[in-house]
């Protein structure tokens, strides 16, 4: 145990020393106090992860926590898993941008409805069949070929999107701390691997719960400091925001090219959230860790409070609008922010917040980034070993469970390295387009996966028909992408295409 943490500290300090030697533009604003807060957070959470790990060596304990995790911890983990650093950066940036307003908050309607849809449509089926993943459910209902197709969609989508998300987190932290992008990728990946490796899903759930507390505290600190920096406080902030037309909340436009409308929030975003809960193992794995269906339903339902983070960061954006209206940015900084709006909140954190507070915000961003990544690592490990692995190497099914757990831990390390390398590779193509595409990758996969899940629920569809539907859905989504149609619409449309094609094929096959 002591040797383990000595190695961790040495690695962390080594990374920091390397960064200071290789990055001459390190920010002087990121003080020693802030570094202490960040290091205490990372190492302290690692210690807690070791203390709470499940002592059972079996697969059920490693991937499902022995179905013995309290619903509230699972719920906090669900929130942390679905909250990326983009919530901290992109939401305030959208509000601050020239045409930005509160219309993004319409998406939170879908976030709530998607959870409800999952609770009452698929969660009961998952628990009754005692599965490890939604792909096991698909396999039980539609066969191995279809389940492998769904696993393939998940693994491709997850590795691409998580690799890009890791890079996005590292880029933000690089701007704030002054450390190199490569080092930020290494730090995030290192701790995500360690937390996943220590005790599987049990450690991940508890560390995620801690991280939720950290980043909700960070978001609240940011909001209160933004309001406190404005003469006249909240009232003046809202008055300035109103003058700049930032308080518009609802958009009733029927234009499918507009991303943030009420209809996108109610329909498109509902399917997006349903897909995240029901067919993305990164999220679904947590819902399967509760003691029973009743506890799982409470966990998923309560996770709706996660939208509070989005609302908090939206009002942080309002605060930034007011603050920089009173304290205008220099022409140089203003031009940089205009071309890259995502820089505004990191700029505020580094230049306006006092030491300690800014350290807490950075810890919150690390928390959001790592909680997303460690969740992906356990999900990819389970899918690759227990799903694909057992088909390629059948003896895994009869192997001693403790040995399979060791293989799963190796898979966690391998996937962590893969995601880190992908993120590093993506860093050479930072033209904005790749990052945008990376965050939209799940749109191509989840629509298909949602369609397959509904077919499994209905026990209808054959592999050939589903495969044809999947390819057609990808083509339709690619056309929607090219035409600029809001990516939230890709999910229901993709699912509908898969279902219709599979049902038509099934009917034609039965009529022969």
N, C-alpha and C positions, 0 to 999 in steps of 0.2 A: 504493500500500500504506500509506504513512505517513498520507496524507489520510484513508484509510478508517478507520484506528484512531483518529485524532484525532476524527473524527465520532462514532465509537462511544463514546469516553470522554466527549465533550461531551453526547451523548444520555443516557448513564448518570448523569452528574453532574446534568444538568438534571432528570431524573426524580426523583433523590434530593432535590434542592433543593425541587422542587414538593411532594414528599411531606411534607417537614419544615414547609413553610409551611401545608399544608392539613390536616395531621393533628396535632392538639394533644395526642393521647394517645400519641405515639411512646414506645416503651419505652426507659427510661434504661439498661436492662440490656444493650441491644445496642450494645456499645462501638465505639470507633474501630478497635480491633484486629480485631474481628469483621467490620467493614465492609471493612477492608483484605484480609482473607482471602477474603471473598466477591468483591470486585472483581478480585483477582488470579486467582481461579479462573475467573471469567467471561471476562475479557480474555485470560488465558493460554490457555484452551481455544480461544478464537477464533483466536489466533495459530497454535496447533498445527493447527487445522482448515484454515487457509490453506496451511500448509506441506505437509500430507499430501494435498491435493486431487489428483484425477486430472487430469493435463495434457491428456488426450485430450478433444476437444470433442464426440464422438459421443454418441448416445442410449444405446448400450450401456454406455459409461463412466459417464454421468450417473445412470442408473437401476439398473445392475447392477455397477458398479465394474469393468467390463471382464472380469467373471468372474475376477478376479485378486486377490481379497482373501483373506488367510490365514484358515483356518477358525476359529482361536482368537479372532481379532478379531471375526469375524462372530458367534461364540458369545457373547462378552461383550456385543456390541450387542444380541443377542436378549434376553439377561437384562435389560439396561438398559431396553429397549423395553417389556418386560412388567412391570417394577417401577415402579409409580407412587408418588407421595408417600403414597398411602393405606397402603402397606406400612409406612411409618414412623409413621403416625398411627393408623390404624384398628386394626392388630394389637395394639399395646400398650394401646389404649383398650378393646378387647374383653376382654383379659385382666384389666384393672383394674376393669372394670365389675362391678356387684354379682353378677351370675350368670356372669361370664366364667371361662373355664378354657382348657386347652390343646387342646380339641376342634377348634379351627380348623385345627390342624396336620394333621388327617386329610385336608384338601384337598390337601396336598402329594403324597399318593399319586396323585391324579388328575393333578396337574401333571406328574409323571414319566411316567405311563402315556400321557397325551395326546401327549407328545413321541415316545414309541416308536411309537404308532399312526401318526403323521404320517410318521415315517421309513420305515416299511415299507408304507404304503398309498398315499400320493399323491406323496411327494417324488421317487421314481423317475420317475413319469409326467411330472412337471413338468420335470425335467431332459432327458428324452428328447425332449420337444416344444420345448425351447428358448424357453420363454415368458417374458414380462415379469411376468405376474400370474396368479392362479388364474382370473380372468375370461377370459383368453385361452384357457386350457385348456378352460373351459366352452364358449367360442365354437367352438373346434375340434371339440368333441364333440357339442354340442347346438344350435348355431346362434347367430346374432347376437341374436335377440330374447331368448333365455334369458340370454345373457351380459350384455345391457343391464339385464335385470331384476336380475341378481346385482350388477352395478355400482351400480345405484340403491340396493339394500338396503345395500351397503357404505357408499356416500357419505352417505346419510342417517344411518345408525347411527354412522359415524365422526365426522361433524361435531357431532352432538348429544352423544355421549359424550365426545369430546375437548374440546368447549366447556365442558362441566360439569366435566371433570377439570381443565382449566386454571383454572377458578374455584376448585375445591377446593384446588388447590395455592396459588393466590394468597391465599385466605382464611387458610390456615395460616401462610404467610409474613408476612401482614399482622399476625397476632396476635403473632408472634415478633419481627419487626423494628420494629413500630410504624408502618410505612408504609401508605399507603392501599391498599385493594384494587385500585383502578384502576391505580395505579402498579406494583403487583406483577404484575398481568396484563400491563401494557405491557413490563416488564423481561423476563419469561419469554417472551412472544411475540416480542419484538425479537431476542433471542439465538437462539431456535429458528429464526426466519426466516433470520437471517444464516448460521448454521451449515449450514442446508439449501441456501441460495442459493450459498454459496462453491463447493462442489464436489459437490453432489448426494449420492448414497448413500455415496460414498467418505468424504467429510468426516463425514457422519452416523455411519457405522460407527466411525470412529476416535475421534470425540469421545464417542460412546456408550461405547466401551471405557474411555476416561479417566474418564467419569462413573461407570461401574461401580466402578472402583477407589476413587473418592472416596466413593460412598455405602456401599460395603461397609466402608471404613475408618471412616466416620462411625457406622455401626451398631455396629461392634466397640468404638469409643470409648465410645459410649453404654452398652453392656452392661458394660464394665469399670468405668466410673465409677459405674454404678448398684450394682454388686457392692461396689466399694471404699467406697461411702458407708454400707454396712451393717456395723455392729459384728458380727464373727463371720463375715463374708464369705459365700461361696456356700452353705455349710452352713446358716447361720442364715436366709439368704434362702429356701432350699427348705423349711426347717422352718416358717417363717411362712406360706409359700404353701400348704403341706400343711394347716396348721391352718384356712386359709380355703377349703379345697376347690378350689384353683386348679390342681392337678396332674392332674385327670382328663383323659385323652387320648383314649379311645375311647368312642363312643356308638353302640350297636348298635340304636337305635330304628328302627322301620320307618315312623314317622310322616313322610309327605312334606312336612309343614309345617315340620319342623325343618331348619334350614339346614346345620348341621355334624354330620353323622352319617357313619359309616364307609361306608355305601352311597352317600351323596352323593359322598364323596371318590373311591370306586372307579368309579362309573358317571357320575353327573352332571358331576363336575369333570373327568373324563377327556374327555368330549365338549366341555366348555368349552375346555380347553386344546388339544384337537385342532382346534377351530374357530379359535382364535387363531392357530395355526400354519399351518393349511391354507387358510383362506378369508378371513382378514383381511389385506389387502395391507400394512397397517402392520407386521405381523410377517413375513409370507411373503416380502416383498421382500428381506429380509436373507438368508433361506435360499437365495435364487436368485443370490447374489453370489459364491458360492464357485467354485473352479476346475473342479470336477467333482462328480459325485454322491457319491463317497466322502468328499470334503472336507465337503460339505454335511451328510452324515449325521453326521459327527463334530461339526460345529458345533451341530446341533440336539440331538444326544444329550448333549453336554457342557453345554448350557445348562440341563440339569436341576439343576446345582449352584446355580442361582439360588434354589432353595427354601431354601438356607442363610440367605438374607437374612430370609425369613419366620420361620425358627426363631430367629435372633438377636433379631429384634424381639419375638418372643413372650416370650423370656426377659428382654428389657428390661422388658416389661410385668410379669413376675414380680418383677423388681427394684424397680419402682415400687410394687408392692403392699407389699413388705417395707419399703421406705424410708419410705413415708408411714404405715405402721403404727407405726414407731418414732418418726417425726416427723410427727404428725397435721397435716392441713391445717386452716386456720381454718374456722370455720362458713361464712363468706362464700364462700371458694374452694371448699370442699367442696360447697356447694349448687350452685355454677356447674358444677363437674365432674360432679355427679350428673345435671344436666339436659343437659349436652353433654360426654360422656365423651372426645370427640376432643381436648379441650383439655389433657388431662393430660400428654401427652409434651411439647407445646410449652411448657407451664407449667414443667415440670421443666428443660427446656433453658435457658429464659430465666432462671429463678430459682436454679437449683442448680449448673449447670455453670460452670466458670471460663472467663474470656475466652480466646478462641483455640479451645478445645474446642467451645464453643457455636457459634463461627463455622464450624468444620468441619462440625458437624451441619447448620447452615443451608445450607452449600454442598452437602452431600449431598442435602438436600431439593430445592434448586434443580436439582441434577443429575438426580434422579428425575423431576421435573416437566418439565424441558426435553427429556430423552431420549425421553420419551413423545410430546411435542408435535412435535419435529423429525422423528421417524419418521412421524407422521401426515401432516405437510406433504409429504414426498417421496412418500408413498403416494397422497395425494389428488391431487397434481400429476400423477403418472403415470397414474392412473385417469381423470382428467378430460381430459387432453390426448391420451394415446395410446389411450385407450379410447373415451370419449364423443366427444372432439374429432374424431377421425379419421372418425367416422360423420357428424357434422354438417358438417365441412369436409374432404371427401375429399382435397383437395390437400395436406393435412398428410402423407399417406402418401408423396408424391413430393417433398416439400420438402427442401431441404438440411438435414442433421441438425443442423448448428450453429444454424440458425434455429429449429428445433423445440426445441432445448435452451433457447434464449433465451425462447421462449414458455413452456416448462415452468418456468423461473425466475420469470417474471412470475406464473404460476399459484401458485407457492409463496408469493409475497408476498400475492396476493389471498386465498388460503386462510388465511394467517396472520392477516390483517386480519379475515376472516370469523369465525374461531374466537375472536379477541380480542373482537370485538363481541358475539358470542354469550355469551361468558363475562361480559362487562360487563352485558348484558341480563339474564342469569340472576341477577346479584347483587341485582337489585331484588325477587327472589322467594325470599329465603333462609328459607323456612319448613321446610326439611328435606326435605319431600316431593319437591320438584323435583330436588334433588340426588340423592336416592335413586333417583328415576325415571331420571335421566340416566345413572347408573352401570348401570342395568338395561336401557337401550336396546339394547345389543348382544344381549341375550337374545331380543328379537323378531326381530332380523336374522340372527344367526349360526345359529340352528336351521334357518332356511330355507336359508341358504347351505351349511350342511353337507349338508343333504338334496340340494341341487342338485349339489354336488361328487360325492357318491356316485352320483347318476344319471349324471353325466358319465363317471365311472369305468366304469360298467356300459354306457355308450353307450345308455341307454334313457330314454324320456320325450319328450313333445312339449310345445311351449310352452304350449298351452292347459291341458293337464293339470298342468304345473308351476305355472302361474299360479293355477289353482284350488287346488292343494295349498298354495301360499304363503299365500293368503288364509285358508284354513281353519286353517293352522298359526298364523297371527297371532291368529285368534279363540280357538283353544284356549289359546294362551299368555296371552292377555288374561284368559281365565277362570281360569287357574292363578294369574296375578298377583292377580286379585281375591280368589281363595280363600285366598291367602297361602301357596301351595305354593312351596317353595324354588326360587329362580330358577336354580339349577344344573340342575334337572330340565327347564327350558324347552328346553335345547339338544338332548338326545336325543329328547324328545317332538316338538319342532318338526321335526327332521330326519325322524323316522319318519312323521309325517303327510304331509310333502311327498312322500316316496318312495312311500308306499302309494297316495296319490291319483293320482300321476303314472303309476304302473304299472297301476293299475286303468283309468284313462282310456286308456292306450296299448293295453291288451288289448281294451277295448270298441271302440276305433276300428279295430283290426285285424280284429275279428270282423264288422264291417259289410260 
